[in-house]
């Protein structure tokens, strides 16, 4: 059992490492003879006895394994469908079965005895297309951008599965023949994939397109299944071509894509044409014509189309005649792929994206087998069409082997970063001469290159010299193994086919809308009922809370209206001509009007004693004069000899009554200014300049304000003041309000901390 899992891991890693078709250098639609020829060539080249490269043995082993798988029809089909290499063997029996091992599984599922064949067990052909979560995530989802995948989910003892199984097997064979991906899995045996795809019932039919699952929600019949598959493809996959628009359609090759037209008898295109059109849409733009309609009679007569046969025409830059034609009674997918693969690019393709650059200019590290890309560097303007036409004529008429030399062109105005890496900012050509770069791609990012010395000249007298110069240089490079003169590390080629930002946003919104829709469709009825009831409950609770909030808001609004009626109107701060400032005394009879029941605004109160009241009020009025024109401001003073107890109570309340200021001194409070907002219950506090200096010296707020001084300390300070001269004492009082102007500015710009209070203290006489 352990050996089986280890082997599976080894062979899976080999498959994931590199695609076997890439190992042999062939396309997925290559014939058996083409695969055999490529194998012989690579085997001779990489045989360890003939190649000294250290990795030759490893590469030779991979080449043999790739041929062993792709050389056999059955093994190749298994690899195309499931990624199995020749070394992979499906485990026989069921040595390890999960989830839910049951000894009766083999008995009922066709493992022996009674072969009920429930849900595709035993000999059912559905078992050939079995997929796992790993394959779904690593192969099916990435490839669904080119190849939609049809998936069928079944289970044991499922009578509906038994009923639809013949139709499922038939549609799977049809889809496999037209090149679509198909897969099946057992819902219980692949529980992880069942959970990942949100499968709630069996049988379930779905398809994966562009990485997104689409579920089948109709009764099962062949016609409805075919319609389901056809609707998986976007409407733009095939363009309806008529006599009125076919020239416009064919002339659209300037988008760097070949043009193809399918002709068939059916009015609607079948999945047989939609599948290849969708897979090759980045390189070929396809149209469709119903041969029995009258919309394209002129076109069908022009190209002699048989109305009773399927026909495919491919066009390049020359729209007068198709570059390739195929016509048969019923065209197979293999024929379509072979025809498209041989004509996948225009005569002169443009390097318009990194994948095209890698395909047309593949990396080749060996000088003996190096491949050259000859790139004409032009601009997107119409005036350069003549340059490109002459270069295209040269490319189609040249006899160089196409596997060694590819002719292309590039727009320098859209591929500026790439071309700048080659030219390094040098511009030496005239308007009639364009640069021609000969490129050898040594590895993913490194180039060995040169520019054609004479450039590409379109003058009638010089075009022959340009052609001759390019021919001679290419013959010289193909006949020797010398390096080209320049090397460069290049950025990726800009993708010119990228949609603009707005279009990508719209497509992304549509994509996510569809994802959400299908995600929601994955839930059962009980889940939706629970979600619906939950949403109804949330809506009712929201409505109830909204009503409660509205009632509360009305109550608050009414309460505020009542409180505003009780608010006292603020007295005027100045005379009508703003020449005289009004300063009111704060006392027990004005306290309610100025503070306690005042409307919103500030009341500036200066604390003064009898000795210095006149001096302080004069200075205070002088400072407040510019602010007196604002009606929301009121000015007043507090006589400390009468109301020191109120001031003490205010400070104690501000400190939550944690400190008692019984020793507060009037002289230490003189010059203090309070900016009070009585309505919102906060105030600002200004300390005189001398006090602030004292704060910095003592580093104690309560002590500096004199709120915590003892009588001895206060007497000592007073004795110190008495020592000063009378002039110095007067000067000190006048300087108390020197910092008030700056403090006022800070009050109005909000940089002063507010002192909040729960209730204003009572003021008594």
Residue, then its C-alpha position, 0 to 999 in steps of 0.5 A: x500500500x505504501x509503495x502504491x502511494x509513493x509511486x503515484x507521487x513520483x509519477x504525478x510530479x513527473x507529469x506536473x514538471x513539464x508537459x510531454x508534448x513540450x518535451x517532444x516539441x510537438x503540438x497536442x494535435x500532432x499525428x502519430x507519425x509527427x510524434x515518432x519523427x520528433x522522438x527519433x530526432x531528439x533521441x539521436x541528439x540527446x543520447x548520452x553516448x553522443x552528447x556530453x551535456x551533464x543533463x543529457x541522460x536525464x533529458x534522454x529519459x524524459x524523451x523516452x517516457x514522453x514517447x512511450x506515453x504519446x506513441x500509444x493511442x490508449x496511453x495518449x488518450x489517458x494522458x490527455x484526459x487525466x495526466x497519466x504517464x506510461x508509468x502510472x498504473x491504476x491501482x487494482x482492487x480497493x486496498x485503501x478506501x475513504x471516506x467510510x470504508x465498507x466491506x460491502x462496497x465491492x459487492x454492491x459496486x460491481x467488484x464481484x458477484x452481483x454487478x448492479x453498476x450503480x453510479x458507474x461502478x465496476x465496468x461502467x465507462x464513466x470510470x475512465x474519466x474519473x477526476x480528483x480534487x488535485x486534477x481539478x485544481x491543477x489541470x481542469x481549472x487552468x485549462x478551462x480558459x481554453x477548453x471547457x470541462x463537462x463534469x458528471x457526479x454520481x453515487x452508489x444506490x442512485x436510481x436517478x444516476x442509473x436512469x441518466x447514465x446512458x445519456x451521460x455516456x453518450x454526451x461524454x463521447x460526443x464531447x470527447x470527439x469534439x475536443x472538450x474536457x470531460x470528467x466524472x467522480x463518485x460523490x462519496x469516494x471524492x468527498x473533498x472534491x464534492x465539498x469543494x464544488x458544493x455538491x448537495x445531491x446526485x446526480x449532478x451535472x456541471x461544467x467549468x468555464x474560465x475557472x468558474x463552475x456552471x451547474x445544470x438545472x434541467x431534466x436530462x435529455x440529449x437535446x437539452x444537454x447539447x444546448x447546455x454545452x453550447x451555451x457555455x461558450x460566450x456569444x462572441x466566440x463566433x461572429x455571424x458573417x453576412x454579405x454586408x460585413x464579411x469584408x470588414x470581418x476579414x480586414x480585421x487582421x490588423x488585430x494580429x489574428x488570422x480570420x476563419x469562417x465556418x460553413x455549415x447547414x445548421x442555423x445555430x453553430x454546434x459545439x463542434x465549431x464552438x470548441x475550437x473557436x473558443x480554444x484558438x480565439x487568441x490567435x484566430x477570429x472565427x465567423x459562422x455562416x449557415x449555408x441554407x440562409x440567404x445572408x451570405x449568398x455572394x460570399x458562398x458563390x465567390x468561394x464556391x462553397x458547397x451548401x451540403x458540406x462543412x467547410x472551413x476557410x482561413x484567411x491571412x492579410x490577403x483576403x482575396x483568397x483563403x490561405x487554407x481550405x477544408x471541406x467534408x461531409x462532417x468535419x472532425x475536430x482533428x481536421x480543424x486542429x491540423x488546419x489551424x495549427x498549420x496557419x496559426x499566424x499571419x504572413x508577417x505577425x506582430x510581436x504583440x504579447x509575451x506568449x506570441x514572442x515565446x512561440x515565434x522566437x523560441x529560446x535555443x541555447x545551442x548555437x548550432x540550432x539557433x533560430x533567428x527572429x527578424x523584427x521590423x521596428x515600426x510605429x502604429x501610424x497608417x503611414x508605416x503601412x507601406x513599410x510593413x507591406x514591403x517587408x511582408x512581401x520580402x518575408x513571403x518571397x524569401x527562401x529561408x527555412x521557416x524553422x530557422x528564420x521568422x519574420x515579424x514586426x513590432x510597434x515601438x510606441x507600444x513596446x517602448x520598454x522592450x525596444x529601448x532595451x535593444x536600442x539603448x536610447x540611440x536613434x540614428x535613422x531617417x524617416x525613410x529608414x527603419x530599424x531591423x533587429x536580428x534576434x537570437x533568443x538564448x534563454x528566457x530573458x537574454x538576447x543575442x542580437x544585431x541591427x541590420x547595418x543599412x536598415x530597411x529603406x523604402x525608397x524605390x532606389x534603395x529597397x533593393x539594396x535593403x532586401x539584398x543586405x538582409x538576405x546576405x546577412x541572414x545567409x551568413x548567420x545561418x552558415x556559421x556559428x558566430x555570436x551576434x555583436x550585442x547582448x541584452x536582458x529584456x523585459x516581457x513584451x507588453x500585451x497589446x490585447x489587454x482590455x482598458x481599465x474600465x472594461x476590465x472593471x465591468x467584466x470583473x463585476x459581471x464575473x463576480x455577479x455570476x460567481x455569487x449567483x452560482x454560489x448561492x444556487x449551490x445551497x439547498x432549500x433548508x439553508x435558504x429558509x434559514x437565511x430568509x428567516x434570519x434576515x426577517x428577524x434582523x429586519x424586525x429587530x432593526x425596525x424595533x430599534x429604530x422606533x425606540x431610537x426615534x422615541x428617545x430622540x423625540x424625548x431628548x429634543x423636547x427636553x433640550x427645548x425645555x432647557x433652552x427656554x430656561x436658559x438666561x440670555x447672556x448680557x451684552x459684552x459691549x456698547x452698541x458702538x463697540x467702544x465701551x466694554x462691559x465688565x460685570x461683577x460675579x456675585x450671588x445675584x448675577x451668578x445664575x445669569x453669568x454662569x449657572x444658567x447661561x447659554x452656550x458661550x464663554x464668560x471670562x472672570x478675573x479674580x481680584x482683591x480690593x487693593x489691586x482691583x482697579x489696576x487689574x480691571x483696567x489691564x483686563x479691559x484693555x486686553x479684552x477690548x478686541x474680543x468684546x464685539x463677539x456676543x457669545x463672550x461676557x466679561x466680569x470679575x470676582x471680588x475675592x474678599x467676598x467669594x474666596x469660598x466659592x473659588x475654593x469650592x470650584x477648585x476642590x470640585x474640579x479635583x473630585x474633592x480629594x484635596x481640601x484647600x482650607x489654607x488658600x490665600x487671597x493674595x495667591x489667587x489675584x490675577x487668575x482668569x477663569x473662562x467659564x462655559x456654564x452650559x457645557x460645564x467646563x472652564x479654562x484656568x489662567x495663572x499669572x505670569x509670576x505664578x508660572x515662573x514659581x511653578x517651574x521653580x517648585x515643580x508643585x502645582x498646589x504649592x505654587x498656587x499657594x493652595x497648600x501653604x501653611x501660615x508660616x510659609x505664607x508669612x515668609x513669602x509676604x515678608x519677602x515681598x515686603x522687602x521689595x520696593x513699592x515700585x517693584x510691587x506695582x510692576x509685579x501686579x501690572x505684569x500679572x496679565x502679560x501672558x493673557x493675550x497668548x492664553x486667549x489665542x490658545x483658548x480659541x484654537x483649542x490647545x488649552x486643556x478643559x477642566x470639566x465639572x459635574x455641577x457648578x458650586x452654589x454661590x452665597x453672599 
